[in-house]
Amino acid sequence: MAKRVAIGTNKGGDGKSATAVRLTEALAQGQLPSGRRPRIGVVDMDPQGNASRRLGWVDTGKQPTVNEAIKADTKGAAADLWQPIGWTAEFAERIVLLPARLTLENRIKEAGETGAWRRLSKALKGADDHLDYILIDCHSQFSHLTQLALAAAHHTLSSSQADLDSLNSARRYRDFVVERGEDLANDDLDWLGVILSQVDSRNSGEVQQVKNARELFGEEKVWGIVPRMTLLHYADEDAKPLCQVRDSTRARAPWELLAQRFIKEVPAR
């Protein structure tokens, strides 16, 4: 079984998809203590499918998605649904995807059905043994889709921008994980910390909010700070890995450090 980490917050626009995609990219180029390169699976649990698109997946409307894996309500249903991403970089062959499209919203109506919150976990059972890590890009609300993700995860991370609303959103997500893990029959679920993204060090207000984040969550729980760079936006828009974007060394550096910490704190099985 892969180590599964859900990436979430409690509002849109806080960089969840960007964090899932760029951390996946950095992890796939990283190195496990054994010297082997990690194999990564991305599960897109947001019906908008932003992570899927940014990984270069082209939706023809015919491919199976995470929606079908959950709907099946069968152990290992995801095994035959993993798909390659659309990037052409060498390391992309170590990344597979369970993509999402708007049909994923249909699963929300199942929220009241017995055991429905376990269906993603059931779909992944035995279907991720060939992977080291799975990153789950969560929905932006504490909806049934988020609960599906959290019930399947071993750990969680938050993504936040350096503003008060975003920090409060990350705090609510942390509190939900801490307080509701038992309700999802996932007592061991833990919150690893928060990644602050798109931080403008020239903006005194954002600098102050970084300090506030360290006070709110604790120094050790602020995993890292990703500077605001237009280049990151272009890479997301063009669905490219950063390594294929010109002059991206500075943009890649924070994600490489985050991947190193990730591998250290979330040892692969």
C-alpha positions in Angstrom: 0.0 0.0 0.0 1.3 3.5 -0.9 1.4 6.2 1.7 -1.6 8.5 1.0 -1.5 12.2 1.7 -4.6 14.4 1.2 -3.9 18.0 0.4 -6.7 20.3 1.4 -8.1 23.5 2.9 -11.5 24.9 3.5 -11.9 27.4 0.6 -11.0 27.7 -3.1 -8.0 29.5 -4.4 -5.6 28.5 -1.7 -3.2 26.6 -4.1 -4.3 23.0 -3.4 -4.0 21.8 -7.0 -0.7 23.7 -7.5 0.7 22.1 -4.4 -0.4 18.6 -5.4 1.1 19.0 -8.9 4.4 20.7 -8.0 5.0 18.4 -5.1 4.3 15.4 -7.3 6.8 16.7 -9.8 9.5 17.2 -7.2 8.9 13.9 -5.5 9.1 12.0 -8.8 12.6 13.5 -9.3 13.6 12.9 -5.7 15.3 9.9 -4.1 14.1 7.4 -1.5 16.7 6.4 1.2 17.1 3.2 -0.7 18.3 5.2 -3.7 15.3 4.4 -5.8 13.1 7.1 -7.4 9.6 7.4 -5.9 6.6 6.3 -7.9 3.7 8.6 -7.4 -0.1 8.4 -7.9 -2.3 11.5 -8.0 -6.0 11.2 -7.1 -8.0 14.2 -8.2 -11.0 14.6 -5.9 -12.0 18.0 -7.1 -14.7 17.9 -9.8 -13.1 20.9 -11.5 -10.2 18.6 -12.4 -7.5 21.3 -12.2 -4.8 19.0 -11.1 -5.6 16.6 -13.9 -5.4 19.3 -16.5 -2.2 20.7 -15.1 -0.6 17.3 -15.3 -1.3 17.3 -19.0 -4.3 15.0 -19.0 -6.6 15.7 -21.9 -10.2 14.9 -21.3 -11.9 13.3 -24.3 -15.0 12.5 -22.3 -14.4 8.8 -22.8 -11.7 7.9 -20.2 -12.7 6.4 -16.9 -12.1 8.6 -13.9 -12.0 8.5 -10.1 -15.8 8.9 -10.3 -16.1 5.4 -11.8 -13.7 4.0 -9.2 -15.8 5.3 -6.3 -19.1 4.4 -8.0 -18.0 0.8 -8.3 -18.0 0.3 -4.5 -15.6 -2.6 -5.0 -12.2 -3.4 -3.5 -9.4 -2.6 -5.9 -11.7 -0.9 -8.4 -9.0 1.7 -9.2 -6.4 -0.8 -10.3 -7.3 -0.7 -14.0 -8.2 3.0 -14.0 -4.7 4.5 -13.4 -3.7 6.7 -16.4 -0.4 8.2 -17.6 -0.1 11.9 -17.3 0.5 14.1 -20.4 3.9 15.4 -19.5 6.8 14.4 -21.7 9.6 14.7 -19.2 11.5 11.5 -18.4 10.3 11.3 -14.8 6.7 11.5 -15.9 6.6 7.8 -16.4 6.8 7.4 -12.6 3.6 9.3 -12.2 0.1 8.0 -12.7 -3.3 9.7 -12.3 -6.9 9.0 -11.3 -8.3 12.0 -13.1 -11.5 13.9 -12.3 -14.2 15.6 -14.3 -17.5 17.2 -13.3 -19.3 13.9 -13.1 -17.5 13.4 -9.8 -20.2 15.7 -8.3 -22.7 12.8 -8.8 -21.0 11.0 -5.9 -22.1 13.7 -3.4 -25.7 12.4 -3.5 -24.5 9.1 -2.0 -23.3 10.8 1.2 -26.1 9.3 3.3 -25.7 5.7 2.0 -24.2 3.1 4.4 -20.4 3.1 4.2 -20.3 5.6 1.3 -17.4 7.5 2.8 -15.3 4.4 2.6 -15.6 3.9 -1.2 -12.4 5.6 -2.3 -10.4 3.7 0.3 -12.1 0.5 -0.9 -11.3 1.4 -4.5 -7.6 1.9 -3.7 -7.3 -1.3 -1.7 -4.7 -3.4 -3.4 -4.7 -0.9 -6.4 -1.7 1.2 -5.1 0.7 -1.5 -4.1 3.0 -0.6 -7.1 3.3 3.0 -5.8 5.2 4.7 -3.0 3.0 7.7 -2.5 -0.4 8.9 -3.4 -1.3 12.6 -3.3 -5.0 13.4 -3.1 -6.1 16.8 -4.3 -9.2 17.5 -2.1 -12.4 19.4 -2.7 -12.4 22.8 -1.2 -15.3 22.1 1.2 -15.9 19.6 4.0 -18.2 17.8 1.7 -18.7 14.1 1.1 -15.8 14.2 -1.5 -13.4 15.6 1.1 -14.5 12.9 3.6 -13.9 10.2 1.0 -10.4 11.5 0.6 -9.7 11.8 4.3 -11.1 8.3 5.0 -8.6 6.9 2.5 -5.6 9.0 3.6 -2.8 8.3 6.1 -1.7 11.9 6.4 -2.9 15.4 5.4 -1.3 18.6 4.4 -2.8 22.1 4.0 -2.0 24.7 1.4 -2.5 28.3 2.2 -1.7 31.8 0.9 -0.3 34.5 3.2 -3.6 36.2 4.1 -5.9 36.0 7.0 -8.8 34.2 5.2 -6.4 31.5 3.8 -4.8 30.9 7.2 -8.2 30.6 8.8 -9.2 28.1 6.1 -6.1 26.0 6.8 -6.8 26.1 10.5 -10.4 24.9 10.0 -9.0 22.1 7.8 -6.5 21.1 10.5 -9.2 21.2 13.2 -11.6 19.1 11.1 -8.9 16.4 10.6 -8.0 16.3 14.2 -11.6 16.3 15.5 -13.3 14.1 12.8 -10.8 11.4 12.0 -12.5 9.1 14.5 -15.9 9.8 12.8 -14.3 8.5 9.5 -13.0 5.4 11.3 -9.5 6.8 10.7 -8.2 7.5 14.2 -4.5 7.6 13.0 -5.1 10.3 10.4 -2.8 13.2 11.2 -2.2 16.7 10.0 1.4 17.2 8.9 1.5 20.9 8.5 0.9 23.8 6.0 2.7 25.0 2.9 2.5 28.7 2.3 2.4 29.4 -1.4 2.5 32.5 -3.7 4.1 34.6 -0.9 5.3 38.1 -2.0 8.2 39.0 0.3 7.9 42.6 -0.8 4.5 42.9 0.7 4.7 43.7 4.4 1.2 42.4 5.0 2.1 39.0 3.6 5.4 38.9 5.6 3.4 39.6 8.7 0.9 36.8 7.9 3.9 34.4 7.5 4.8 35.3 11.1 1.2 34.8 12.1 1.2 31.4 10.5 4.3 30.3 12.5 2.5 31.5 15.7 -0.8 29.9 14.8 0.5 26.5 13.7 3.9 26.3 15.3 7.3 26.8 13.6 7.7 23.1 12.8 4.3 22.8 11.2 5.0 25.5 8.6 6.6 23.2 6.0 7.9 25.8 3.7 7.3 29.1 1.8 6.9 29.2 -1.9 7.6 32.7 -3.4 5.1 34.3 -5.8 6.5 33.9 -9.3 4.7 34.5 -12.6 6.6 31.6 -14.0 4.6 29.2 -11.8 1.4 30.6 -13.1 2.5 30.1 -16.7 3.6 26.5 -16.0 0.1 25.7 -14.5 -1.6 27.4 -17.4 0.5 25.6 -20.0 0.2 22.2 -18.2 4.0 21.8 -18.1 6.5 20.6 -15.6 8.7 23.3 -14.2 11.8 21.6 -15.5 10.6 22.4 -19.1 10.1 26.1 -18.4 13.0 28.4 -19.1 14.9 29.9 -16.2 12.9 27.8 -13.6 15.8 26.9 -11.3 14.6 29.3 -8.5 11.0 28.2 -9.0 11.9 24.6 -8.6 14.1 25.0 -5.5 11.3 25.4 -2.8 9.5 22.3 -4.2 12.7 20.3 -4.1 13.2 21.2 -0.5 9.6 20.3 0.3 9.9 16.9 -1.4 13.0 16.2 0.7 11.1 16.9 3.8 8.1 14.9 2.6 10.2 11.8 2.0 11.8 12.2 5.4 8.6 12.7 7.3 6.5 10.3 5.3 8.7 7.2 4.8 7.6 5.0 1.9 6.6 1.5 2.9 
